[in-house]
Amino acid sequence: MSTPINIPYPFQVGFPVVAQQHNANNTEIANFCTSLQNGTNFGTGVIGTATITPGAVTTALIADGNVTSAKLAGSLALTTPNIGVATATTLTVGITTVPLPANGVVVQGNVVYHLEINPQTTSYTLALSDDGKLITVDSAAGVNITIPTNATVAFPVGTQITFLQMNAGQITFIPAVGATVIGNPGVKTRAIWTGATLIQRAADTWVVVGDLAV
């Protein structure tokens, strides 16, 4: 709320004004001007709230050094730009032009990655963290690998989990009620040092491929 300037000794025609009154008036005027300079004592409506037209404030209108990164960091809200949809159907990688895939990425050269290993010695129920891993099974007796339903563990479609039988105990893949798994000729590993890969083709629909037995 603004406070109007108050001149303690107004001038009147025909009346003398002494130095003390001059000083008091000047002090009041100085204090009023200082409050305006400090950003206070403005009346309602003096500072507008209208939206600034986009692009109206340019770097040419901002004095050098007055706007710094530190000042802007706490006040700017950045919006991710919309760059639109790619329309090209090919991509040049090095000197080779290849068709753009509908999904995935284009890679030139070798892709090297290493499987994380999850060692097991007894029957085991798959967890979401097993996606992409190698599960080794070292057991003299047969071991069951239980495949939970999507309602219990929401594996993404395309999940691949690799298994290695490291002992005499065969690995048998057992779907929970509500899930299915198929393999040819069966859904268990054949012998020691044989392996298989379990792939989810659709929610609760799995296939196992590899060196299998009935």
Sequence and secondary structure as in RCSB ss.txt:
>XXXX:A:sequence
MSTPINIPYPFQVGFPVVAQQHNANNTEIANFCTSLQNGTNFGTGVIGTATITPGAVTTALIADGNVTSAKLAGS
LALTTPNIGVATATTLTVGITTVPLPANGVVVQGNVVYHLEINPQTTSYTLALSDDGKLITVDSAAGVNITIPTN
ATVAFPVGTQITFLQMNAGQITFIPAVGATVIGNPGVKTRAIWTGATLIQRAADTWVVVGDLAV
>XXXX:A:secstr
       SS   TT    HHHHHHHHHHHHHHHHHHHTT    TTSS      TT S GGGS TTTS HHHHHTT
             SEEEETTEEEE  SSS    S       EEEESS EE  GGGTT EEEE  SS EEEEE  T
TTS   TT EEEEEE SSS EEEEE TT EEE SS SEE STT EEEEEEEETTEEEEEESEE 
